[in-house]
Amino acid sequence: MTRLVSIDGVIFRPEEAKVSVYDRGFLYGDSVFETIRTYGGKPFALEDHLARLERSAERIAISLPVSKEELGREVTALIDQAAREAPQAAREAPQAARGEGGGAASAAARGVVESYVRVMLTRGSGPLGLDPALAGAPLRVILVEPLKPLPAALYRDGISVITTRTQRAGDAAPGAKVSNYLESLLALRDARAAGAHEAFILDPSGHVVEGTTSNVFLVERRPATHEGDEDPGHLLITPPKEAGILVGITRGHVIDVAAELGLPACCEPVTMSRLLAADEVFITSSLREIVPVVRVDAHVVGAGVPGPKTRALHAAFRKKVGLGGAPLPWESP
């Protein structure tokens, strides 16, 4: 997979791609973006991502410079060109791995290199000054990069997270995926310093909102309605939109597959005590899919290993995206 950049519909090599230093995305973080990954070389949930990009832009009063359909064609064309220009060796699978049929699983068997895409929309360039009216036409930038999966050990063994209280730049425009990630960047730096993979953001009242780049899910035992009842089963819990989360695309698909598995999903506030009492915890994001959490701060989650509900949800999600016949992430070498 070759790295390529598209700026206002014109394709460049990364070293040739240039944006003005007067662009407001550079000067003020005055921009929105989406991150999309491919399955079988095709962008997953592209329409959903571009619809959210448009909503994010509307929240900060930026107009899409082209239609969502045209932007989608630009994304697909850039992915396809990057794939065509990939070194032949990267596109050829070993003979033993070749398979028949279509879908992401057979594409993986044929050696298709997956990619991820960042689509950015800035307010544009103009003279120095915060006034949005100083900006010219909005600028759109699309980046295509080879997808580098997480190490299998993180899926197999689970990850640690820390919790932190912070106010995010996106709180000024709830629900918008803005490019100013400074608070999340600093929280993630603290997580790495503590030997953790992710940081959970707490709101001023101490409720769990989301990860720095992920949505949060809990699996908890459903309360019995009568003493002596049989095992009442489990519930899937995730913070609601009203908590100020970025409503993730993968989050929505996980809620859908949970329903298919008969696991009720509820969007409810998550306190720290509720988080620490959960049987299972996991995060979701477009690039990582589903990653189990086995430790929060100094507290061990459940049995301290990835739980069966998390595993079942991830397997079902992979099937939904066309990878039902491929090895699961924790089964990789």
N, C-alpha and C positions, 0 to 999 in steps of 0.2 A: 504494500500500500504506500503510495507516494503522498507526501504532504503537499496540499494545494490551498490557495486562498482565492476567494472571489470578493472583489470590492465593487459594489454597484454593478454587478453582473459581468465584470471583466475578470478573467482568471489570470493569476500570477503564481510564480514560484514564491515560496516563503521569503527568500532573500530579496525578492524584487517588490514585494508588497509594501506599500507605503501609505500612511494616513497622516494628515496634517497635524502638527503639534498644536494647532488651534482648535482641533476637534474637541467638543465638549465632553465626549466620552473619556478622552485622555485628561482633560483639564479638571473635570468635576465629577467624573463617574456618572455623567448624565446620559445613561443608556440602559437598555434592557437586553436580555439574551435568553437563549435556550440551548440546552445540550441534548443531543440526539445520538443514539447509537444504531448501528445496523445489525440485522440478523439476515444471514444469507446474502449479504451485500445490499440489502434494501433498508431504508430508514424506517425504524419502528415507530408507529403512532405519530407519523409526520403531521397529519392534519391536527391532532390534539396539541402537539407542541406549537404549531404555528398559530392555532387559535389562542393558546395561552400567551404567546408572544404579542399578539395583537391586543389582548386584554391588558397585559403589562404596559404596553406602549400607551394605551388609552388612559391608564391610571396616572401616567406622568405627562400626559398631553403631547405625545409624539404620534404623528400619523405615519402609517406604513407608506413608504414611497412607491411600492408596487403592490399588487394584489397578493393575497395569501397563495393563490394558485401559481402565480408567476414566481413567487419566492420558493415555493415547493419545487417547481421545475428547476430553479437554479441550484437548490440543494441536491436534488437527484443527479443533475448533470455533473456537478462537481465530484460527487461520490463516484459516479461511473468513470469519469476521466481519471481520477486518482487510481482507480482499480486497473484501468487499461494501462496506465504508465508504471504500475508496480513491476519490479523485477520479475522476470519469468519464473525464477526459482521460488519466489514467494507465493506464486499462484498455482504451482503444480504440487499436487499431493503425491505422496508415495503411492505406488501401484497398489499396495496392500490396503490402503485406506480409501480407495475409490469406491463410490457407491452409486446406486441408481436412484431415480425419482427426483422429486423437487423438494423445496422447503429448505429451511435453515440448516437442518441436520445433514442433508445430503450435500448442501453447499459447503459445510464444514469439512465433510469427507473429501470433497473435491479440492480442498485447500484454499477456499475463499478467505481472504484476509479481511476481518471485520474492521470497521472504522467508527470513529465518533466525530460528530459535527458540532461546532459551536456557531450559532447564528446570532449576530449582534446587530442591534439597531441603536445608533446614537442620534442625538438631536441635530448633529451637524457642526460645522465650523462657523466661527465668527470672531469678532474682536473680543478681547478680554473683558469679562464682566459676567456676573451671575444672571442677569436678566435673560430669560429664555428667548425673548424677542430678538436678541442679538444673533441667534443662530440662523444659518442658512437652511438649505435642504437637508433632511435626514440622510444619514449615511448607513448603508447596510454592508456588513462584512460577514463572510462565511468561511470558516476554517475547517478543513478535513484533516484528521490525524489517524494513524493506525491505532486501533484499540489494543491496549495492554491490560489483559485481565489481571485481577488481584491474584496473589499467590493462593494456591489451593488450600494451604494450611489455615488461612483466615476463615474460609468456609467450613473446613473440617473441624477446627478447634474453637472457632468463635473469636470475637474481638472484645477488648476492654474499651470502655468509654469513661469520660469524666463528665461532671455536670458543672455548669457555669452560668452566672447571671450576667446578662449584657443587654444593651439596647441596640438593635440592628438598624442599619440604614433603611432597610425595607419597611420598617415600622411607620415611616412617613407615608408610605403608599402600600397598605396591606394587600397581600396577594400578588404584588408585582415582583417579577424576577429581575431586580435591578442589579447592575454590575458592581456596585460598591459593596464589597464583601469584607471590609476591613475588620469589623467586629468578629465575623466568622473566622477570618484568617488568624486573628490573634488567639481566638479560642482554640483553633486547631493547633496552633503552635504550642499552647499550653498542654493540649492533649498529647502531642508528640513528646514533649518534655517529660510527661508523666508515664510514658511508655504505652499510651492508649492510641487507638485508631481514630476515634471520633469524639466530639464533645456534644453533649446535649444542652441546648439553650433553655434556661429557665426564665419565665417572665417575672415581673416584680413581685407577684404573689407566690412565687415558688412553684408554679405549675410547669410541667415539661411541655415545651412547644414543639421542637424539632431538633435534628442534628444540624451541624454547620452546613452540610450539603446533603442532607437525607431527611426522610420522614421516619417517625418512630412508631413501632407497634408493640403491643403487649399481648400475650396469651395468658388469660387468667381463668381459673375454675369458676364456672357458673354457680351461683349460690343455690343450694337445695331449697325447695319450697316447703318440704316437710321432713321432719326428722325421720331417718331410716330409709329415705328415698334412695334409689340406685344412683350411681354416678350421674349427675346432671349434665356433664360435658363441660365444654370450654367456650369462652368468648374471645373474640379478637377485638382489641381496643386500640384506637388511634386518636390523637388529639383532633378536635374539630376545626373546621375552617375558621370559626369565630375566635379561636385561640391566637390567630395571627400567623398561621402556618402558610408556607407556600404549598399549595395543593399539588402534590407530585403526580406526574403521569403514571409512573410505576405504582404509586400508592393506590390509584384508582383501579388498576388492573389486578393488584393483589386482593383488594376488597371483592372484586368480581370472582376471582378463582376461589376465594374463601367461601363464597355463597355456593359455588358449584360443589365444593367439598362438604357442604353442610355445616360450616363453621360460621355462626352468626358474627357479623362485624358491627361494632358500635363506635360512633364518633363521640367521645366523651372526654371531659377534662382528666388529665393525668397528674396526680399529685406525686410527690417523691415517695410517700409511703406506699402508694399504689404501684408505682414503678418497682420498688424494691420487693414487694410481695408477689410480683408476677411469677408465673411458672416459666415463661419464656419471654424474651425480648429480642426484637430484631429491627434492623433498619432497611430502608429501601431507597434506591436511586436508579436513575436510568443506566448508568455505567456499571454499577455493582449488583444490580437486581436485588437480591435479598441476602443480607449478611447477619448471622446470628450474633447476639451480644451475650457474653457469659459473665461479665463483671461490670458493675457500675460503681465508680469510685473504688472504695474498698469492699464493696458488697458483692458476694457471689450470687448470680441470678440462677434460681431454680437449683438444678443438680450440678451446675457449673459446666455443662456441656450443651451443644446445640440440641434443641428439643424436637420431638417428633412432629409437632404441628408446623414448626418452621421448615423442617425438611419436606413435609408433604406439600406445603404451600409453594416452596421453591420448585419442586419437581413439577407441580401443576402449572406454574407460571412458565417454566421452560417448555412444557408441552404446548402451551398456548401460543408461544412465539415461534413454534416450529422446530424446537430442539428436543422433542420427545424421545428421539432415538439416540441422542448424543450423550456422552458421559456427563454426569452432573458435576458441578464445579468442585465439590469436595472429593470426587472420585478421581480427579486428574492427578498426574504424578506430582 
